[in-house]
Amino acid sequence: MTTAPPLTDSAAEPVQEPPAPACVMTFNASDASGAGGLAGDIATIAAMGAHTLPVVTSIVMRDTAEVFEHHSLDPDVIVEQARGILEDVTLAAWKVGFLGNAEGVAAIAEILSDYPEVPLVAYLPSLSWLEEDELGAYHDALRELVLPQAEVLVGNHKTLTDFLLPEWEAERPPSARELANAAGAHGTRFVLVTGVALPGKGNEQWIDNVLASPQGAITGEKFERFETAFVGAGETLSAALAALLAAGSELHDAVGEALQFLDQALDAGFRPGMGNVVPDRFFWALPPPEEGAPPAEGAEGSEGSSASNGNDGAPGSRRIH
């Protein structure tokens, strides 16, 4: 009869588990198109190497062209989803998107206030499809309860102007610094403004994206305009930024990397239906094009606009599937 060899010291030592990726909790809507909402957040955060803790705030009925309807969840249901996992998992960053209604905003803001040391990226989508009274109450709740806790507020230039400076009457559009001043009055430290038109002849084919504080512009990235309309661009940028902050990146570095990620995701975008183009968050996993193959044709369509159909379009003309 043979006997098993004695265990060595190394064999007796417990196996060390690899470190877990940084965890990002995102509060957002369920969007069956997969373009934005929680589906977009999960794909983006995973692509950036972090782990998503998704909390459903509402259900949005839409296709890739427009929003039809939405149903907000009971605030208690939202809170139970978040509290259950927060008692178990160490959190590295928050991201908030569409929170459903003013009551949902209040419930989520209370959760956020229990973790003031965790950086919060707040994304403001265009919600022109909401009824005026509902939108007003929702925006008021965001200003009062979420902005004071936000490290960065992300949004399209027009959407942020309508939200932060609704009485703006000057002929020129507000600068990123002026938007940062308005956000800072509510307690937000920085704004990341996308889709800023560049002044001067010859700049029509470019848009700027600027990180600013009340003291001035900090960093940014210019994009060449795509001649198509996107849905999910702002969700992609804000989720990527949250994931990078969760991993420990400094804000200005994280913004630069998130903007580069967005640009490449838009460049590799695809049209899954008859509506707008969706960013490909896994562009880096695509096989390289075959040598000698003709370049893909750019998708036809209007320039992206965050002011219609709930889209957060990022205009610019390159390769679209």
N, C-alpha and C positions, 0 to 999 in steps of 0.2 A: 504494500500500500504506500502511495506517495503522499507526502504532506505538502501543503502550500507553503511557499517561501514566506519568511517573516516580513511584515510590512516595514518598509524603510520610513525614516522620518519624513521624507518628502511626500510619500504616498499617504501618510497619516494626516498631513496638513489639509485643512479645508480648502476647497477650490475657491479662489477669489472671483467674485462676480465682476464682469466689466462694469465700468461706471455707466449709469443711466444717462440718456440724453437729457438736456434741459427741457423742462415741461412748461408749456404755454397754455394758459386757460383762455379760451376765446368764447365770448358771448355773442351769438349771432343767429340769424334766421336760418331755417332749413329751406334750401333753394334747390328744387329738383332739377334745375338745368345744369347744376354742377359748375356754373360759371363763377358765382360768388357765394356769399353766405358761408355756412359752416363747411360745405364741400370744398369751396375755394381755399378757406383757411387751412383745412386739414392737408390738402395737397401741397400748399405753399410751405407750411411749417415743416412737413415731412421732407420736402425737397431741400430745405435749409438744414436738415439734420437734427431737428428738435422733435419733441413729442407733443401732440395736441391733446388738450383736455376740452372737448367741445361741449358747450352748454346751449341747448336750444332755447331761444327766446320767443320765436314766432314761426309760423309756417307761411311762406310766400309762394303764391301760385303765379308762375310766370313761365315764359319760354325764353329763347335767346334774344327775342326782340323787345318784349315789354312785360310789365307787371300787370296782372289781372286783379288780384285780390290778396289780402293777407289776414291771418288770424293770430292774434297775440295769445301767448300762454298765460295762464294764471301766475301771478308773481310768486306764489308759494311753491309752485311746481319748478319755477326757475331756481329759486333759492335752494330747494331740496337737492336738485341736480348738482349744484355747485358745492354746497356744504358737505355733501357725502364724500366727494372725492378730495376736497381740501383737507379733510381730517386724516387723509391717508397719504397724500402725495405732496412733496415739497415743490412749491411753485417758484418759477424764475421770472415770469413776465405775464402780463395781461394783454389781451387785445379785445376791444369792444367794437362791434359793427352796428347792425340794426337791432335795437333792443325792444322793438314791438310797440310800446306805448309809454306814456309818462309813468304809469304805475310800475312797469317793468324797469324803467330807468331808476326809479327810487329804490326798488328792491336790490338791484345790482349795485348801485352806488353804496348801499350799506355794507354789502360784502366787500367791496373794494376798500372801504375805509378801515377794515380790520387788518389790512396788509399794506400799510402805507410805504413800506420799504420796497415793495415789488413794483418795477416800472410798468406804467400803463401807456399803451399806444391806443388812442381813440381815433377811429376812422369815421368820417362823416360822409355817407353816401348821399347822392341826390335823391330826395324823397318827394319829388314833384307829383307823384301818383297818389299821395295821401290827401285826404280832405283838409281844407285850410285850417279848420279849428283843431283837428287832431294833430296836424303838423306843428301848429303854434304851441300847443301844450307840450308836445314831445321836445321841441327845441328849447323851450323854457326850462324843462326838467334837466336837459343836458347841460345847459349853461350853469344852472344852479348847483347841480349835484355831481356831474362827471368832470367837467372842465377843471374844477379846483384840484382834482386828483390826477390829472393827465400830465405825463411827462411830455408827450408829443401829440398834437392834433394833426391828422392827415386828411387832406381833401383837395378836390379840384378848386382852382382859383375862383370860379364863379360860385360854386356851392359854398365855399368858405366866406365869400363876400356877402352873399345873401344871408348867411347865418350870423356872422360876426358884425357886419356893418350894413344892416338893412336900410339905413337912412343915407347911405353914401350917394352924394349928388354931384361930385366933381366929374368933369368931362373925362379925365384920365382914370383908369382903373386903380384901385389901391395897390400899393406895393406889398411884398411879402412882410416887410417890417411893420407896416401899418396893420396888417392882419395879425401879426404876432403881438402887437400892442393891444389890440382888441381882445385877443385870447388871453393875454397876460392879465388883463383887468379882471378876468374870471379865475385866475390862478394857474393857467396852463403855461408851462415853461417855454415850449417851442411849438412852432407850426412847420409842417412840411407841405408846401403849396405846390401842386402839380398843374400842368397846363397853362403856364404863364406865357402870354404872348410877348414876343420880343419886339421892342420898338425899332423903327428905322426901316428904310427900304432895303430889300434883299434878305430880310430875316423872316419872311412869311413862311418859309419851309421849316422853321425851327420853333420849338417851344422850350421853355425853361422850367425847371423843377427846383425849388429853393427851400432849404432849411433856414429858418430865421428865428431870432429871439427879439424881444423889444429893443435890444441894442443894435440890431441890424442883421443882414444876411450872414450866414455862417459857411454854408457849402451848398453845392447843387450840381446839377447835370443837365446839359441841353440834349434834347432828343430831336432827331429829324422826324417830321410829321409822317405818320402812316395815313395813306388815303383810304382808310376804312374805319368802321366803327367797332369798338370793343365793348365787351361787358365783362366785369371782373378785374379790371386793371387796378383800381384803387384798393380793392380787397387784397390783391396780390402784393402790392407795395407795402401796405400796413402790416400784413401778416409776416412778410419777410423781415421787416424792421423789428417786429416783436420777437421773432425767433433769434435774430442776431443779438439783440439786447439781452435776451435770456442766456445766450451763450457767453456773455461777458464783454461784447464789443463796446468800444466807446461810441457815443452817439454819432459823431461826425463820420467815423469810419463805417458804422452800420448803415447810415443813410446812403453813402456812396455805393456800398455793396448791394443794398436793397434796390437802388435805382438801376444799377447794372443788371441785376437779376430780372427786374421788370422789363427792361428794354429787350433783353434776349428772349424772355417769355412771350412778349408781344411779337417779336420778329419771327418766332416759331409758331405763332398762333394758328388756330384751326377753326373751321366753321362746322360745328356738329349738326346744325340744323339749317333752317331757312332765314335765321336772324343774323345776329352780330357774331363777330369773331371772339373766341375764348382764348385767353393766354395759355400757352403750354408750359406749365410749371416744371415739367420734366424734360425740357428741351435738351438738357445735357445728356440725357439717356438715348436720344435719337441716334440712329446709325449715321455715319458721315455720308454725304452725297457721293454717288458713284462718279468716278472720273469721266469727264466728257459729257455728263448729263446736263441738259439745259436747266437753268435756274427756274424755280417755281414761279408761276405768275402771281403777281400781287392781286389780292382780292379786290373786287370792285365794290364801291359803296361810298357813302358820304363820310366826311371827316367826323371823327368821334366827338361827341358833345356830352358833357355831364348834365346838361339841362333838360334832357328829354328821356322819357321812358325809363327813368330810374337807372340809366347807364352812367358809368364813370369813364367814358371814352378817353383814350389817350391817343390823340391824332399822331401820325407819322408815316413811308412807302417802301416797304422792303419785302421780305419773303413771308407770305402767308399761305398756309396750306389750302 
